[in-house]
């Protein structure tokens, strides 16, 4: 019996420490079956991809909410509060609701768990999300994969739509060493007879998605072929663009999540809405698309949290994400001195991430957090050949000293890991 929210968090932490990551769907199916399969009670959209999952979900969520739908979402990782992973609209699950659900789940876990059947921390969060959504009865739930797709704990659902945002080399020790292998894992979310939307560009990565869609009799919609973006215009706080498909066009759309890659994410959301309307009876008016896109925000994605100096947080955590970040920096701050504070997990391709950053950086400060999976700052520092590189093991000091070293005309980018941002973001906001 869990008596407090703190005990509930300890319940999750114990599993995270003891079990780490252990992929497979058997445990999930067993537990959900005992609970009456809550994941089958709500219409769902499943979103996978190396980058852009959260942003695509945010765009789609805001559009559907603008239309008046009650929209649930399950995302990971969190930035500030574990509860933000499970939401109805913009409201997180409350501490009390989480405790109640854990207590409801514990007897089922006690009954089915053995040495080989323990649910991981992420699996438990996934189950709790499905239980919560069944109780709250949203119009639709948007579900983001944790890692991969085929064996991810969220892949017990049979969604209306599957969205695969992008594919890049990541988690190679788990997902495979090539784009094709990684894409095949992501394509595992494609189910029989559903619709699939993707913005994957590489033919090597696209082919496994096409193959899986064909095997599953799933209708595939590919950005660049079935829908596309035209007439991009940059303004200080906005990106304007036109969305074009074979059936219709929306002109002068705007988003304030900046970067060329966000146009792809927004377009995936628009295409998802058209399919929800065409195939599943949802109504999505053009007005809702316009206002939803304009209202969408996603913490830690090229998020400016200070103006003097400009401080931007970006959760880029792989080479592809870093390249997208650098492209946006060049477009927005091409004439500025740009300084970086960088931390990265051990399982990332941090040498290539550092190489990419070095081409733009006026300086790089390497740091770390206390997280076990976090790389040591000295390892990152040794990897760099930049002339203006610094090392500060204490990440708070890294932020303080870098801010003291740069001028009000400079730009500071904090990046490399969402887990690093989760600690840095509230620290910076509360100290300014």
C-alpha positions, 0 to 999 in steps of 0.5 A: 500500500502506497500512502504518499506521492513520495512513496509512489516516486520511490516505487518507480525509482526502485524499479528503475534502479533494479530493472533498468530497461528490459524490452518485450510486450509479454509483461504488459499484455499480461498485466493489461489483460488482468486490468480488462485491457484499458488500452483498448477502450480509447481511440489512439494515435501512436507516434514514434521517431528518432526526433520530433515525436513530442513536437508532433504530438504537441501540434496535433494535441493543440489542433484537436483541443482547439476543435473542442476535443478532450485529448489525452497524452502520454509522453516521455521523458519529463522535464520538471514533474514526472506527472507531466508524462500523463495529461488530459488537455494541459492538466497533469495527473494529480499526485493523489490520482497517481497514488490511487492508481498505483494502489489499484495496480499493486495487487495485480503486480503482486499476483503476476510478478516473478523474477522474470515478470517484473514490470520496469518503471516505464512499463508501470507508467505506461500501464498507469496512463492507460488506466487513467485514460480509461477513467477519464474517457478522453475523445482520443489519446496521443501516445509517444513511444519511449524507445524504438517501437516494436518492443516498446511498452506502448506498442500494445495498442492498436491505434487509428494512426501511426506517425513515424517522424524521422529516423537517425542513428540512435540507441544502436546497441538496442535498435541496430547499427543502420538506418534500415534496422532502426527504421524496422524497429520504429515501423513495428508500431504499424498495425493491420489496416491502419493509416501511417504518416511519415516524414522520413527522408532517407530511402534506406530508412523509408524502405522498411516502413514501406515494407511494413505498411504493405505487409500490414495493408496500412495506407502510407502517406509520405511527406514530400510525396503525398503532402509537403511544405511551401513558401517558408517565411521567417519572422522574429518569433514565428515561422510562416508556411503553406501546407499542400497536399494532393487534396487541399492547401492551407496558406499562411500557417504560423508556428512559434516552435522555430526551425525548419524541422518543426515545419515537418512536425506541424505538417505531420499533425495536419495530415493526421487531422485530415485522416482522422476526419476522413476515416474516423469521423473526427471534425477538424476545421481549418480555423482549429488547425490554424489556432492549434498550430499557433498555440503549440509549445513544447518545453526544451525545444529551441526554447528561449528562456532569457533575453539578456543574454539570450539563453536557449534550451534545446533537447537535441540528444543525437547527431540529427537533432544537433544538426537541426539545432545548428541550422536553426541557430544559423538562421536566427543568430547567424551573426552572433557569438554562440556559446554552448553548455553541453552534457550527454548520455553515455550511449549517445554518439557524443563525439559526432555531436561535439564535432558538429557543435565545434563548427559554430561554437565561440566556446563550449563548456562541458558538464554532467549531472548525477544521473548514472547514464550521464557521461563524465564531463572530462570524457566529453572535454577530452573528445573536443578539439575546440580552442575555447573549451571549458570543463565544469563538473558541477552543472550549476557552476557551469551555467553561472560561470558561462553566463558570467563570461559572455556578453549581453550580445551573445547567445547561450545554448544549453543542449545535449540531453533532455535529462540535463535540461530537466535539471537546468531549466528550473534552475535558470528560471528560478535564478533570474 
